[in-house]
């Protein structure tokens, strides 16, 4: 199958690439990676409920807290006697968490090197000892002064971790899940006083080699350097003479790793389309790195509804990490007002801009993904479908009416009752997924940016005492028609119902005293 056809089917005709198969839960992989026979460094289990002022020199304790709030195991749900589900602070498709988190650290009292964050045991696994500033800088195209950073986080995807359930559809989830994790890493870094930025473009094989990953099994999706210096000092900083570097050159500099890890699945199936598109997305030379020119998205609309001016939300982010919840059948319909809608949309949009290599040296306030929504029962806002314009803080009407029935009809699963949801939001992006500009890598980057916006939206809803449930179980064609974008180069990437929810009947305990 051609890769363009594969990407089209992923969004518009998923049945074409989904074979009939029954999920073998008894042979499911672990939702985390377990290394064997490698040095470990335990991290403090005294996780703080609030943060004091961060030091200018990060310590191992502080790094441990950062990793736990970013991607640590925070909940154990006992569904039945045979199956437990581990949950983290962020949502993930099917709670399968296909990502793994690695970190390059240079801190006092511990060896410089490449570590894996073992979420199951809250510890670091030393994979490769040494200083790799020069190697990492070269792999990033010398666009980062890594000497001014105390480390860098690597977000990878282990393909089998969610392919075993979702088959080829897993590729769409892998990009979105990676984006949500990136959003969490960025926000947690801000809480700890770290500066950061995201590199989507790097020499894939060089970084997979550095981490010891088998590219047929796992691959790096993003690199996030961490520093206590201002971004302007180190991010996208050509601190040495521009030169072209290739993966082949870097592979010769360090030996391969051969660490053993445990998957649990006795049978690991093949996923030829995933490996094919992953290989096609790889960059072999820094000469292929680029920045994107921003295109103005919003058109003036004479019928635009100006939203009220509202203050930014004030909240304790660490408490939100504990409270975040994805309702499904427990949504309850409540009345919203225009100020609440304005607060939600403004918070998600204003918290989105971040440093990344596609925009160059400065954080671009013009996002490549947008918020559309179908609103019902919002005071002073007529029921209907709207596009949010963050520049003017207004919503532009597309069609009027109670759209809950067409939304519910477009659901491919019956896990959420949209008749009980006042706001059904969609993250909208380009239908070509930036593949014309960035090749097939553009698809996963576009999905990751959608995931980052999902993160901002879900946590903004949580801060308002609401719940948001990111889901892909909707018919893209139907939703695009609702918004009148089906004939153009835009499409709905993910759906997020937002609203109040009733408390569940469950027993909950906490380990914090």
C-alpha positions as CSV (number, residue, x, y, z in Angstrom):
1,X,0.0,0.0,0.0
2,X,1.2,3.5,-0.8
3,X,1.9,5.6,2.2
4,X,-0.3,8.5,1.0
5,X,-3.2,6.0,0.8
6,X,-2.3,4.6,4.2
7,X,-2.5,8.1,5.8
8,X,-5.8,8.8,4.0
9,X,-7.4,5.6,5.3
10,X,-6.2,6.4,8.8
11,X,-8.6,9.3,8.9
12,X,-11.3,8.8,6.4
13,X,-11.8,5.0,5.8
14,X,-10.2,3.2,8.7
15,X,-11.9,-0.2,7.8
16,X,-9.6,-0.4,4.8
17,X,-6.5,-0.9,6.9
18,X,-8.0,-2.7,9.9
19,X,-8.1,-6.5,9.7
20,X,-10.6,-8.4,11.7
21,X,-8.8,-9.7,14.7
22,X,-9.6,-10.3,18.4
23,X,-7.3,-8.7,20.9
24,X,-5.4,-11.2,23.0
25,X,-5.3,-9.5,26.3
26,X,-3.6,-12.5,28.0
27,X,-0.6,-11.8,25.7
28,X,-0.7,-8.0,26.0
29,X,2.7,-6.2,26.4
30,X,3.5,-4.4,29.5
31,X,2.5,-0.7,29.5
32,X,6.0,0.2,30.4
33,X,9.5,-0.9,29.4
34,X,11.6,-3.0,31.8
35,X,15.3,-3.3,31.3
36,X,17.3,-6.2,32.7
37,X,20.8,-6.3,34.2
38,X,21.7,-2.6,33.9
39,X,22.7,-0.1,36.7
40,X,19.8,1.6,38.4
41,X,19.4,4.8,40.4
42,X,16.3,4.8,42.7
43,X,14.4,8.1,42.8
44,X,12.8,9.6,45.9
45,X,9.3,8.4,46.6
46,X,8.7,11.5,48.7
47,X,6.7,13.2,46.0
48,X,5.8,16.8,47.0
49,X,2.2,18.0,46.8
50,X,3.4,21.5,46.0
51,X,6.7,23.0,44.8
52,X,9.0,25.4,46.5
53,X,11.2,27.7,44.5
54,X,13.4,25.7,42.2
55,X,17.2,25.8,42.6
56,X,19.4,27.0,39.8
57,X,21.2,23.7,40.0
58,X,18.8,20.8,39.5
59,X,19.2,17.8,41.9
60,X,18.4,14.2,41.4
61,X,15.4,14.5,43.8
62,X,14.0,17.4,41.8
63,X,14.5,15.5,38.5
64,X,12.7,12.5,40.0
65,X,9.7,14.7,40.9
66,X,9.7,16.2,37.5
67,X,9.7,12.8,35.8
68,X,7.0,11.5,38.1
69,X,4.6,14.4,37.5
70,X,5.4,14.2,33.8
71,X,5.0,10.4,33.1
72,X,5.0,8.6,36.4
73,X,2.5,5.9,37.3
74,X,0.0,7.7,39.5
75,X,-3.0,5.3,39.8
76,X,-3.7,1.6,39.8
77,X,-7.2,0.6,38.7
78,X,-8.2,-2.9,39.5
79,X,-10.8,-3.8,36.9
80,X,-11.1,-7.4,37.9
81,X,-9.1,-10.2,39.4
82,X,-7.1,-10.8,36.2
83,X,-6.5,-7.3,34.9
84,X,-5.1,-4.1,36.4
85,X,-4.8,-0.8,34.6
86,X,-2.0,1.6,35.4
87,X,-2.8,5.3,34.8
88,X,-0.7,8.4,34.6
89,X,-1.4,12.1,34.9
90,X,-2.2,12.4,31.2
91,X,-4.7,10.7,28.9
92,X,-3.7,8.0,26.5
93,X,-5.6,6.0,23.9
94,X,-7.0,3.0,25.7
95,X,-4.6,3.8,28.6
96,X,-1.9,1.9,26.8
97,X,0.8,4.7,26.8
98,X,2.9,3.7,23.8
99,X,5.6,6.2,24.7
100,X,8.8,5.8,26.7
101,X,10.8,8.5,28.3
102,X,14.6,8.8,28.2
103,X,16.7,11.6,29.6
104,X,20.3,12.8,29.1
105,X,21.5,14.1,32.4
106,X,24.5,16.2,33.6
107,X,24.0,16.8,37.3
108,X,26.3,16.8,40.3
109,X,27.1,13.5,42.2
110,X,25.8,11.2,39.5
111,X,27.3,10.0,36.2
112,X,26.7,12.0,33.1
113,X,24.9,9.9,30.6
114,X,21.8,8.5,28.9
115,X,19.1,7.2,31.3
116,X,15.7,5.5,30.8
117,X,12.9,6.5,33.2
118,X,11.5,3.3,34.6
119,X,8.0,4.4,35.5
120,X,7.1,1.1,37.0
121,X,9.7,1.4,39.7
122,X,10.2,5.2,39.7
123,X,13.9,4.9,39.0
124,X,16.5,5.8,36.4
125,X,18.3,3.1,34.3
126,X,21.8,4.0,33.2
127,X,22.0,3.0,29.5
128,X,25.2,4.8,28.4
129,X,27.6,6.7,30.6
130,X,29.5,9.7,29.3
131,X,29.2,13.3,28.1
132,X,27.4,13.4,24.7
133,X,27.0,17.2,24.3
134,X,28.8,17.2,21.0
135,X,27.1,14.1,19.6
136,X,23.6,15.4,20.6
137,X,24.3,18.9,19.2
138,X,25.4,17.4,15.9
139,X,22.3,15.2,15.8
140,X,20.1,18.3,16.3
141,X,22.0,20.1,13.5
142,X,23.9,22.3,15.8
143,X,20.8,24.3,16.4
144,X,21.0,23.9,20.2
145,X,23.7,25.0,22.6
146,X,23.4,21.8,24.6
147,X,26.4,22.9,26.8
148,X,24.0,25.4,28.4
149,X,21.5,22.6,29.2
150,X,21.6,20.3,32.2
151,X,19.9,17.6,30.2
152,X,17.4,16.6,27.5
153,X,14.3,14.5,27.4
154,X,13.6,12.1,24.6
155,X,10.1,11.0,23.8
156,X,10.0,7.7,22.0
157,X,7.3,5.4,20.7
158,X,7.2,1.6,21.2
159,X,5.1,0.4,18.3
160,X,3.8,-2.9,19.8
161,X,2.6,-1.3,23.0
162,X,-0.7,-0.2,21.3
163,X,-0.5,-1.9,17.9
164,X,-1.5,-5.2,19.6
165,X,-4.9,-3.6,20.2
166,X,-5.4,-1.0,17.6
167,X,-3.4,-2.5,14.7
168,X,-2.6,0.1,12.0
169,X,-4.8,2.7,13.7
170,X,-2.2,2.8,16.4
171,X,0.0,5.0,14.2
172,X,-2.5,7.9,14.5
173,X,-2.6,7.4,18.3
174,X,1.2,7.3,18.6
175,X,1.6,10.8,17.3
176,X,-1.3,12.2,19.4
177,X,-0.1,10.4,22.6
178,X,3.4,11.7,22.0
179,X,2.0,15.3,21.7
180,X,0.1,15.0,25.0
181,X,3.3,13.8,26.7
182,X,5.3,16.6,25.2
183,X,2.6,19.1,26.5
184,X,3.0,17.6,30.0
185,X,6.8,17.7,29.9
186,X,6.7,21.4,28.8
187,X,4.2,22.4,31.5
188,X,5.9,20.5,34.3
189,X,9.3,22.0,33.2
190,X,7.7,25.4,33.7
191,X,6.5,24.5,37.2
192,X,10.0,23.4,38.1
193,X,11.6,26.6,36.7
194,X,13.2,24.9,33.7
195,X,13.4,26.4,30.2
196,X,12.8,24.1,27.3
197,X,12.0,23.8,23.6
198,X,11.0,21.0,21.3
199,X,13.0,19.6,18.4
200,X,10.9,17.6,16.0
201,X,13.7,17.4,13.4
202,X,16.9,15.4,14.2
203,X,19.0,12.6,12.9
204,X,16.8,9.6,13.8
205,X,19.2,6.8,13.4
206,X,21.9,8.7,15.4
207,X,19.6,9.3,18.4
208,X,18.1,5.7,18.3
209,X,21.7,4.5,18.3
210,X,22.6,6.8,21.2
211,X,19.7,5.4,23.2
212,X,20.2,1.8,22.1
213,X,16.8,1.5,20.4
214,X,16.0,-1.0,17.7
215,X,14.2,1.1,15.1
216,X,11.9,-1.8,14.1
217,X,10.6,-1.8,17.6
218,X,10.9,1.8,18.9
219,X,11.9,5.2,17.6
220,X,12.5,8.7,19.0
221,X,9.7,11.2,18.1
222,X,10.9,14.4,19.9
223,X,13.8,15.9,21.8
224,X,13.3,18.4,24.6
225,X,16.5,20.0,26.0
226,X,16.2,21.3,29.6
227,X,18.0,24.3,31.0
228,X,17.9,26.9,33.8
229,X,19.2,29.5,31.3
230,X,16.8,31.7,29.2
231,X,15.8,30.1,25.9
232,X,17.3,32.9,24.0
233,X,20.8,31.8,25.3
234,X,20.6,28.3,23.9
235,X,17.5,27.4,21.9
236,X,17.9,27.2,18.1
237,X,21.3,28.8,18.7
238,X,23.9,28.3,15.9
239,X,26.7,28.4,18.5
240,X,29.3,27.0,16.1
241,X,30.0,27.0,12.4
242,X,27.2,25.7,10.3
243,X,28.1,22.3,8.9
244,X,26.2,19.3,7.5
245,X,26.2,16.2,9.6
246,X,24.8,12.7,8.6
247,X,23.6,9.8,10.7
248,X,26.3,7.6,9.1
249,X,29.0,9.9,10.5
250,X,27.6,9.9,14.0
251,X,27.1,6.1,14.1
252,X,30.8,5.7,13.9
253,X,31.5,7.7,17.0
254,X,30.0,5.5,19.7
255,X,29.5,1.7,20.0
256,X,26.1,0.1,19.8
257,X,24.2,-0.9,22.9
258,X,22.8,-4.4,23.5
259,X,20.7,-4.1,26.7
260,X,18.0,-6.7,27.3
261,X,14.4,-5.6,28.1
262,X,11.2,-7.5,28.9
263,X,8.0,-7.0,26.8
264,X,5.9,-9.8,28.3
265,X,4.1,-10.7,25.0
266,X,5.1,-14.1,23.9
267,X,4.1,-13.4,20.4
268,X,5.0,-9.9,19.0
269,X,3.2,-9.5,15.6
270,X,4.6,-7.7,12.6
271,X,3.5,-4.1,11.7
272,X,4.9,-3.6,8.2
273,X,3.0,-0.3,7.5
274,X,4.2,1.2,10.8
275,X,7.8,0.4,10.2
276,X,7.6,1.5,6.5
277,X,6.2,4.9,7.3
278,X,8.6,5.3,10.3
279,X,11.5,4.6,8.0
280,X,10.1,7.0,5.3
281,X,9.9,9.7,8.0
282,X,13.5,9.5,9.1
283,X,16.0,12.3,8.4
284,X,19.5,11.2,7.4
285,X,21.2,14.6,7.0
286,X,21.0,17.9,8.8
287,X,20.8,19.6,5.4
288,X,17.1,18.5,5.3
289,X,16.2,20.5,8.5
290,X,13.9,23.4,7.9
291,X,11.6,26.0,9.4
292,X,8.0,26.6,8.3
293,X,6.6,29.9,7.0
294,X,3.4,30.8,8.8
295,X,0.2,31.1,6.8
296,X,-2.6,33.3,8.1
297,X,-5.6,31.0,8.8
298,X,-8.5,33.1,9.9
299,X,-10.7,35.1,7.6
300,X,-12.7,38.1,8.7
301,X,-16.3,37.2,9.4
302,X,-18.9,39.9,9.7
303,X,-21.1,37.6,11.9
304,X,-18.3,36.7,14.3
305,X,-19.4,36.6,18.0
306,X,-17.0,38.6,20.2
307,X,-16.4,36.6,23.4
308,X,-16.2,38.5,26.7
309,X,-12.8,39.6,28.1
310,X,-11.8,37.2,30.8
311,X,-8.8,36.8,33.2
312,X,-6.3,34.0,32.8
313,X,-7.0,31.0,35.0
314,X,-5.1,30.7,38.2
315,X,-4.5,27.1,39.4
316,X,-2.1,24.7,41.1
317,X,-0.9,22.6,38.2
318,X,0.2,19.7,40.4
319,X,-3.2,19.4,41.9
320,X,-4.7,19.4,38.4
321,X,-2.5,16.4,37.6
322,X,-4.2,14.5,40.4
323,X,-7.7,15.7,39.5
324,X,-7.7,15.2,35.7
325,X,-10.3,12.7,34.6
326,X,-11.8,11.6,31.3
327,X,-15.6,11.2,31.7
328,X,-17.6,8.9,29.3
329,X,-21.1,7.8,30.3
330,X,-20.9,10.1,33.4
331,X,-21.1,13.4,31.6
332,X,-24.1,15.5,32.8
333,X,-25.6,18.4,30.9
334,X,-25.3,21.8,32.6
335,X,-25.7,25.4,31.5
336,X,-22.6,27.3,30.5
337,X,-22.3,31.0,30.0
338,X,-20.2,32.9,27.4
339,X,-17.6,33.9,30.0
340,X,-16.9,30.2,30.8
341,X,-16.6,29.3,27.2
342,X,-14.3,32.3,26.6
343,X,-12.1,31.2,29.6
344,X,-11.8,27.7,28.3
345,X,-10.9,28.7,24.7
346,X,-8.6,31.5,25.8
347,X,-6.7,29.4,28.3
348,X,-6.1,26.5,25.8
349,X,-4.9,29.0,23.1
350,X,-2.8,31.3,25.2
351,X,-1.0,28.4,26.9
352,X,-0.2,26.7,23.6
353,X,2.7,28.7,22.1
354,X,6.1,27.0,22.8
355,X,9.6,27.0,21.4
356,X,10.1,24.5,18.6
357,X,12.4,24.1,15.7
358,X,9.7,24.5,13.1
359,X,9.3,28.1,14.1
360,X,12.9,28.9,14.5
361,X,14.4,30.9,17.4
362,X,11.2,32.5,18.7
363,X,8.0,31.0,20.0
364,X,5.4,31.6,17.4
365,X,1.9,32.6,18.6
366,X,0.3,31.4,15.4
367,X,-0.5,27.7,15.8
368,X,-0.7,25.2,13.0
369,X,-3.7,23.5,14.7
370,X,-7.0,25.2,15.5
371,X,-10.1,24.8,17.7
372,X,-13.5,24.3,16.3
373,X,-16.6,23.4,18.4
374,X,-20.3,22.5,18.5
375,X,-21.9,24.4,21.3
376,X,-25.2,23.7,23.0
377,X,-26.9,25.3,26.0
378,X,-24.4,28.1,26.3
379,X,-26.1,31.3,27.6
380,X,-26.1,34.1,25.0
381,X,-24.4,31.9,22.3
382,X,-26.8,30.4,19.7
383,X,-26.5,26.6,19.4
384,X,-24.3,25.6,16.5
385,X,-20.9,25.0,15.1
386,X,-18.2,27.6,15.4
387,X,-14.5,28.2,14.7
388,X,-12.5,29.9,17.4
389,X,-10.2,32.9,16.4
390,X,-7.6,33.3,19.1
391,X,-6.3,36.5,17.5
392,X,-9.6,38.3,18.0
393,X,-10.9,36.1,20.8
394,X,-14.1,35.5,18.9
395,X,-16.1,32.6,17.5
396,X,-17.1,32.5,13.9
397,X,-20.5,30.8,13.2
398,X,-20.5,28.0,10.6
399,X,-24.0,26.6,11.0
400,X,-26.7,27.0,13.6
401,X,-28.8,24.4,15.4
402,X,-28.7,21.6,17.9
403,X,-26.0,19.4,16.4
404,X,-25.9,16.8,19.2
405,X,-27.7,14.2,17.1
406,X,-25.3,14.3,14.0
407,X,-22.4,14.3,16.5
408,X,-23.7,11.2,18.3
409,X,-24.5,9.5,15.0
410,X,-20.9,10.0,13.8
411,X,-19.6,8.2,16.9
412,X,-18.1,4.8,16.0
413,X,-18.3,3.7,19.6
414,X,-21.1,4.2,22.2
415,X,-18.8,5.1,25.1
416,X,-19.8,8.8,25.4
417,X,-23.3,10.3,25.5
418,X,-22.9,13.5,23.5
419,X,-26.5,14.5,24.3
420,X,-25.2,15.3,27.8
421,X,-22.2,17.4,26.6
422,X,-22.5,21.1,26.1
423,X,-19.2,21.5,24.3
424,X,-17.9,19.1,21.7
425,X,-14.6,20.5,20.5
426,X,-12.4,19.4,17.6
427,X,-8.7,20.1,16.9
428,X,-8.6,20.9,13.2
429,X,-5.4,20.8,11.1
430,X,-4.2,20.5,7.5
431,X,-5.5,17.6,5.4
432,X,-2.1,17.2,3.8
433,X,-0.6,17.0,7.4
434,X,2.3,19.2,6.2
435,X,3.7,16.2,4.2
436,X,4.3,18.5,1.2
437,X,6.6,20.6,3.3
438,X,8.1,18.1,5.7
439,X,7.6,14.7,4.0
440,X,6.0,11.9,5.8
441,X,7.5,13.2,9.1
442,X,5.1,16.1,8.7
443,X,2.2,13.7,9.6
444,X,3.5,12.7,13.0
445,X,4.6,16.2,13.8
446,X,1.1,17.5,12.9
447,X,-0.4,14.8,15.2
448,X,2.0,15.7,18.0
449,X,1.1,19.4,17.8
450,X,-2.6,18.4,17.9
451,X,-1.8,16.4,21.0
452,X,-0.1,19.4,22.7
453,X,-3.2,21.4,22.1
454,X,-5.4,18.6,23.5
455,X,-3.2,18.7,26.6
456,X,-3.8,22.4,27.1
457,X,-7.5,22.0,26.5
458,X,-8.0,19.1,28.9
459,X,-6.1,20.7,31.7
460,X,-7.9,24.0,31.2
461,X,-11.2,22.1,31.5
462,X,-9.9,20.4,34.7
463,X,-8.9,23.8,36.2
464,X,-12.6,24.9,35.6
465,X,-13.9,21.8,37.5
466,X,-14.9,20.1,34.2
467,X,-13.8,17.0,32.4
468,X,-12.6,16.5,28.8
469,X,-12.4,13.2,27.0
470,X,-10.0,13.1,24.0
471,X,-11.3,10.5,21.5
472,X,-10.9,9.3,18.0
473,X,-14.1,7.2,17.8
474,X,-15.8,9.6,15.5
475,X,-16.4,9.7,11.7
476,X,-14.0,12.3,10.3
477,X,-16.0,12.8,7.1
478,X,-19.2,13.7,9.0
479,X,-17.5,16.2,11.3
480,X,-15.7,17.9,8.5
481,X,-19.1,18.3,6.7
482,X,-20.6,19.8,9.9
483,X,-17.9,22.5,9.8
484,X,-18.0,22.9,6.0
485,X,-14.3,22.0,5.7
486,X,-14.7,18.7,3.8
487,X,-13.9,20.2,0.4
488,X,-10.8,22.2,1.5
489,X,-7.4,21.4,3.0
490,X,-8.6,21.1,6.6
491,X,-9.8,18.2,8.6
492,X,-10.8,17.2,12.2
493,X,-7.9,15.5,13.9
494,X,-9.4,14.6,17.3
495,X,-12.6,15.2,19.2
496,X,-12.8,16.4,22.8
497,X,-16.2,16.5,24.5
498,X,-16.0,18.9,27.5
499,X,-18.5,19.3,30.4
500,X,-19.5,18.5,33.9
501,X,-19.7,14.9,35.1
502,X,-21.2,13.1,38.1
503,X,-19.0,11.4,40.7
504,X,-18.5,7.7,40.1
505,X,-19.3,5.0,42.6
506,X,-15.8,3.8,43.3
507,X,-13.5,3.2,46.2
508,X,-10.3,5.4,46.0
509,X,-7.3,5.5,48.2
510,X,-4.1,7.6,48.1
511,X,-0.6,6.9,49.3
512,X,0.0,10.6,50.2
513,X,-0.3,11.3,53.9
